[in-house]
């Protein structure tokens, strides 16, 4: 079964006065929908846009796997475990909050920043927090999160190119750029598909190149 969720239907959050524009795909903060709490282990999929100088000051997380994909600009990250990095477009960052960590996320650059942040529930609570950055992740390179029973696949098909999707209990597909045809639907930037019982599926880039993130979920 494929359920398509359009970009324009996301709940709009953030703080416009502070230069923060957020679009939530699942229940988050003041936005509560009992039928849209999570998809498998995915707890949140937030599109974040930060003006230059804007950001999220130090705040806590625990028992959450947080994966960030920078679309445009540079994201400054600092955390209480001593990590301090700048994550750039095409980089993947993974913060395993484990038993607890505090962090800061800011746009310290001079231009706009856009990133996608996805929160996943771990299979087991506890542990020590960790932080990993994979710079310039290449096409079709998987990034495994065994602690959440999930694998993230990054695909950048050329126009007309067919990308085979993995068979899985669940798939979560998010289109970052371009447009793709999937299961009889066309998805554009910011659109997502939630798929259960995925078998023999493929996404085809429409008209030009596309970029999509595909979560392969074991449960």
C-alpha positions as CSV (number, residue, x, y, z in Angstrom):
1,X,0.0,0.0,0.0
2,X,1.3,3.5,-0.9
3,X,0.1,6.6,0.9
4,X,1.2,9.9,-0.7
5,X,1.7,13.0,1.5
6,X,2.1,16.3,-0.2
7,X,4.5,19.1,0.8
8,X,1.7,21.7,1.0
9,X,-0.2,19.5,3.5
10,X,2.6,19.5,6.1
11,X,1.9,21.4,9.3
12,X,3.7,24.7,9.4
13,X,5.6,25.4,12.6
14,X,8.8,27.2,13.5
15,X,9.1,30.9,14.5
16,X,8.8,33.3,11.6
17,X,10.0,36.3,13.8
18,X,13.2,34.3,14.6
19,X,13.9,33.3,11.0
20,X,12.8,29.7,11.4
21,X,10.3,28.1,9.0
22,X,9.5,24.4,9.8
23,X,7.2,22.0,8.0
24,X,6.2,18.8,9.9
25,X,5.2,15.6,8.2
26,X,4.1,13.9,11.5
27,X,2.6,15.0,14.8
28,X,5.1,17.3,16.5
29,X,4.9,19.8,19.3
30,X,1.6,21.7,19.2
31,X,0.5,19.7,16.1
32,X,-1.2,16.5,17.2
33,X,-3.0,14.1,15.0
34,X,-3.6,10.7,16.6
35,X,-3.6,9.1,13.2
36,X,-0.3,10.6,12.2
37,X,2.0,9.9,15.2
38,X,4.8,7.8,13.5
39,X,5.5,5.5,10.6
40,X,7.4,2.5,11.9
41,X,10.4,3.8,13.8
42,X,10.1,7.3,12.2
43,X,8.9,9.8,14.7
44,X,9.5,13.0,12.8
45,X,10.4,14.3,9.4
46,X,10.9,18.0,9.5
47,X,11.8,20.4,6.7
48,X,13.7,23.2,8.3
49,X,14.6,26.6,6.7
50,X,16.8,29.0,8.8
51,X,17.7,32.5,7.8
52,X,21.3,33.6,8.3
53,X,22.0,33.9,12.0
54,X,18.9,31.9,13.0
55,X,18.9,28.6,14.8
56,X,17.9,26.4,17.7
57,X,19.7,27.2,21.0
58,X,20.8,24.4,23.3
59,X,18.1,21.8,23.9
60,X,18.0,18.2,25.1
61,X,17.3,14.9,23.4
62,X,17.3,11.3,24.6
63,X,16.5,7.9,23.2
64,X,16.3,9.2,19.7
65,X,18.3,8.6,16.5
66,X,18.4,12.0,14.7
67,X,19.5,12.0,11.0
68,X,20.0,15.3,9.2
69,X,20.3,15.9,5.5
70,X,21.5,19.3,4.4
71,X,19.9,20.5,1.2
72,X,21.3,24.0,0.9
73,X,23.7,26.1,3.0
74,X,25.7,25.1,6.1
75,X,24.5,23.8,9.4
76,X,26.6,24.4,12.6
77,X,26.2,21.7,15.2
78,X,27.6,21.7,18.8
79,X,26.7,19.3,21.5
80,X,27.4,18.5,25.1
81,X,29.5,15.5,24.2
82,X,32.1,17.9,22.7
83,X,31.3,17.7,19.0
84,X,31.5,20.8,16.9
85,X,31.0,20.6,13.2
86,X,29.7,22.3,10.1
87,X,27.4,20.1,8.0
88,X,27.2,21.1,4.3
89,X,24.8,20.3,1.4
90,X,25.1,16.6,0.5
91,X,26.4,15.7,3.9
92,X,24.6,13.3,6.3
93,X,24.8,13.8,10.0
94,X,23.7,11.3,12.6
95,X,23.2,12.1,16.3
96,X,22.5,9.2,18.5
97,X,21.0,10.8,21.6
98,X,21.0,7.6,23.6
99,X,20.7,8.2,27.4
100,X,20.8,12.0,26.8
101,X,22.6,14.8,25.1
102,X,22.2,18.6,24.5
103,X,22.9,20.3,21.3
104,X,22.8,23.6,19.3
105,X,21.9,23.9,15.6
106,X,22.4,27.2,13.8
107,X,22.9,28.9,10.5
108,X,26.1,30.8,11.1
109,X,26.6,31.3,7.4
110,X,25.6,34.3,5.3
111,X,23.0,32.6,3.1
112,X,19.9,30.6,3.6
113,X,20.0,27.1,5.1
114,X,17.6,24.3,4.3
115,X,17.8,20.8,5.8
116,X,15.6,17.8,6.4
117,X,15.7,16.2,9.9
118,X,14.4,12.8,10.6
119,X,13.9,11.3,14.1
120,X,13.8,7.5,14.6
121,X,13.0,5.5,17.7
122,X,15.8,3.1,18.8
123,X,15.1,-0.6,19.3
124,X,16.7,-0.4,22.8
125,X,16.9,2.7,25.1
126,X,20.1,3.9,26.8
127,X,23.7,3.8,25.8
128,X,26.2,6.6,25.2
129,X,25.5,9.4,22.8
130,X,27.5,9.6,19.6
131,X,27.7,11.9,16.5
132,X,28.8,11.0,13.0
133,X,29.1,13.1,9.8
134,X,29.3,11.4,6.4
135,X,30.5,14.1,4.0
136,X,29.4,14.2,0.3
137,X,27.5,10.9,0.4
138,X,27.5,9.4,-3.1
139,X,24.5,8.1,-5.1
140,X,23.0,4.8,-4.0
141,X,25.2,4.7,-0.9
142,X,23.3,3.1,2.1
143,X,23.7,4.4,5.6
144,X,22.6,1.8,8.2
145,X,21.1,2.6,11.6
146,X,21.0,-0.9,13.1
147,X,20.0,0.6,16.4
148,X,16.6,1.6,14.8
149,X,16.3,-1.3,12.4
150,X,16.6,1.1,9.4
151,X,18.8,1.9,6.4
152,X,18.8,5.2,4.5
153,X,19.4,5.1,0.8
154,X,20.3,8.3,-1.2
155,X,19.4,8.2,-4.9
156,X,20.0,10.9,-7.5
157,X,18.6,9.5,-10.8
158,X,19.0,11.3,-14.1
159,X,16.0,12.3,-16.1
160,X,14.1,9.2,-17.2
161,X,16.3,6.9,-15.1
162,X,14.7,4.1,-13.1
163,X,15.7,3.5,-9.5
164,X,14.8,0.2,-7.9
165,X,13.5,0.4,-4.4
166,X,14.2,-2.2,-1.8
167,X,11.6,-4.8,-0.8
168,X,10.8,-4.0,2.9
169,X,8.2,-4.1,5.6
170,X,8.0,-0.4,5.3
171,X,9.6,2.3,3.0
172,X,9.5,6.0,3.6
173,X,10.4,8.0,0.4
174,X,11.0,11.7,0.5
175,X,11.7,13.7,-2.7
176,X,14.4,16.4,-2.1
177,X,14.7,17.7,-5.6
178,X,13.1,17.2,-9.0
179,X,10.1,14.9,-9.6
180,X,9.6,11.2,-9.6
181,X,6.9,8.8,-10.7
182,X,6.1,6.1,-8.1
183,X,3.2,3.7,-7.9
184,X,1.1,5.7,-10.4
185,X,1.7,9.0,-8.6
186,X,4.1,11.9,-9.4
187,X,5.9,13.3,-6.4
188,X,7.6,16.7,-6.4
189,X,10.0,18.4,-4.0
190,X,8.9,17.9,-0.4
191,X,6.4,15.2,-1.2
192,X,6.7,11.8,0.5
193,X,5.3,8.3,0.1
194,X,4.7,5.9,3.0
195,X,4.7,2.3,1.7
196,X,3.9,-0.9,3.6
197,X,4.7,-4.3,2.2
198,X,7.0,-2.9,-0.5
199,X,7.6,-5.4,-3.3
200,X,9.1,-4.8,-6.8
201,X,8.8,-1.0,-6.7
202,X,10.8,1.6,-8.7
203,X,10.9,5.4,-8.8
204,X,11.5,7.1,-12.2
205,X,12.9,10.6,-12.4
206,X,10.5,12.8,-14.5
207,X,11.7,15.4,-17.0
208,X,15.1,15.9,-15.3
209,X,17.4,14.8,-12.5
210,X,16.0,14.2,-9.0
211,X,17.2,13.5,-5.5
212,X,15.3,11.3,-3.1
213,X,15.9,9.8,0.3
214,X,14.5,6.3,0.9
215,X,14.2,4.8,4.4
216,X,14.1,1.0,4.4
217,X,12.4,0.0,7.6
218,X,12.4,-3.5,9.2
219,X,9.4,-2.8,11.3
